[in-house]
Amino acid sequence: MNARVEYVLRFGDNALVLAQRLCAWVAHAPIMEEDVALANVSLDLFGQARLWLAYAGELEGAGRDEDALAFHRGAGEFRNVLLVERPNGDFAETTVRGYFYDLWASLALAELSRSKDERIAAIAEKARKENAYHLRRSEDWMIRLGDGTEESRSRMQRAVNDFWRYTGELFLGDEVDATMREQGVGFDPTALREPWLERVRATFAAATLDVSSDVWMQRGGKQGVHTESLGYLLAEMQVLPRTISGAAW
Amino acid sequence: MTKGWPQWEVFVRSEAGLAHKHVGSLHAADVRMALENARDLYTRRNEGVSIWVVRSEDVHATDPDEAEAFFEPSEDKRYRFPTSYHVPEGVEHL
């Protein structure tokens, strides 16, 4: 597959899968205000996913639009990082997963907004503003719940320990990354690691949380090797358009 | 979870130059969360350019039982409305 299609799919699938995860909180969030807030983040991400996937479809030139890419690909064809497909768990887990992603996305989108591919730069620029707010919220919750009660702190630390193993992949480059970087379209993911860690350390200090270390970093999502939970997520997300072909509102 | 979280009144300015208008209320632990929740609850559809939040307990209201004393005396004082003011003849730039 064309490297640029592959590259754009990765960003689109990250947004799509996390959006689908977050919308499962609707009517289940701990408070009504948070319910709406999580739905807002989810809708922002669905909007970003549409832009990325529509562009990926155009680049591919095989007649697939964003719906075809979202609803008619199997798990092995998804290119999202493993982090975003991990189940919601409790509110602490959703918060930690969101914070890790939002912080990475803020750095990645800043890089992409300088892409030589104008379409990528434009999508990234739009997504950046939304992401800045997502990060503000998730960082606030990291600190509130980390530096909160004994229970909230222990749940947050447990979530950090669970999710840390999925953060390594965010900073791993492969051939697609290298090609996109050479063309001035993409960036070097390894270069984001230090600024990401620096901010994580500052947030964790305020949140009285400990950074995990010495864990095996999981990888494979970007290349289509996923955890079991992505299959269930897709089954739920895709059942309608796959059952009723051409279903519309 | 909202137990103990104070209630806040939300005011949104729809565009520069207009006054902030009361739009509703919410629960939040502090000012920062109140502003974020207000943003997420009340400006989802491009309603505002500025938000105020005020602790509900800091809003003081008139007592409905005292409505007569407060508001009725102004009802029969039509001379306070500019409609009863007649512009003298020959005045142009008013």
Boltz contact constraints between the chains, C-beta under 6 A:
constraints:
  - contact:
      token1: [A, 30]
      token2: [B, 1]
      max_distance: 6.0
  - contact:
      token1: [A, 31]
      token2: [B, 1]
      max_distance: 6.0
  - contact:
      token1: [A, 31]
      token2: [B, 2]
      max_distance: 6.0
  - contact:
      token1: [A, 33]
      token2: [B, 26]
      max_distance: 6.0
  - contact:
      token1: [A, 33]
      token2: [B, 37]
      max_distance: 6.0
  - contact:
      token1: [A, 36]
      token2: [B, 40]
      max_distance: 6.0
  - contact:
      token1: [A, 36]
      token2: [B, 41]
      max_distance: 6.0
  - contact:
      token1: [A, 37]
      token2: [B, 40]
      max_distance: 6.0
  - contact:
      token1: [A, 40]
      token2: [B, 40]
      max_distance: 6.0
